Amino acid sequence: VVATIIAIFAGVAVLSLGSLGSDRELQREVTRLQSLIGVLAEEAVLESRDYGLFFSETGYRFYIYDYLTLTWLEPIGDQLLVERTLDEPLQLSLELDDREVRLAQDFDAMDTNEQPEPQVILFGTGEVTPFEVGFFRDFNGGRFVLSTEFDGTTSVTSDGFEPI
């Protein structure tokens, strides 16, 4: 009987830690994007090339600016810059200049005839469009926010989770 009671308390404790504590999946996605931005910002300066970042509610993709055609192109064959789709029910929100940007539900909902226009640009000069991207499961729960400044520095804050 005592062993059963201890097992029940242990199970409840493990379940409550998982629902109230840090969300590892969200944290992993935020860290991945933060790392990719850091690597691309350095690569942009080294190669004097502009990179673009386009967000949807369910993921993000990268573009490279082609100065010959004056268009944004999808990187082909670059495993670092592949399109990232978040596992359901994870979602993204984006703020530019302290205003929320309305994001497409997913990349399939975008008009394929239009030239892509990234919301965020990593310039070859080392500058980055300042932005905040939120990672969350639903609007009522906790979220992680990745903030990027004009000089390319990034920071992650958490709302409703333990700090990382």
Steps between C-alpha positions, in 0.01 A plus 500: 500500500782741588682420175181568302449835672862601433466397134184708462666806657807454280281477188309814593827685567646399163183599314478838675866577426443428134196727472620784722871495432702594196381374163805329350361486147435875489837568660675280241335686210588842644861394553518360146380826344729706725799290390405519132470878518843523664663281236328679211587845635868402502475336158326807358791721608767258380339455158351852469167337427150583622280229646126521553277328751130445434262384775165327488289393800646150474863553397763707328716491189812671381580686180817634339497829312629475144643832384507388135125441476406730793280229652489284810583136422447186701832335586524170315696213650598689816410280798550786745237717329226244443143602573406434862146390580406482865325193637133552568372672722803734521448842344687823434419868531709786362541862606680766297529854639282398797214406266374149452534372144221288361659173391380255238368181655764297319718519191244314288257791552742745336454620142767316299485755214627785719867557569575429866561801724666393826382679812850493653828570323852413615715749311854441380602801710419314824170677563175313555138612481399527870220257578337284764372154421286315754485121525188365672246217514194717554439862588403417859813302582864589538722615218862563417594823324814536290598866462759621253650848504626710209860395570409130481506423871228258608335424831236254614240570765230274632148585608325238708802266510806472716776731364753341266 
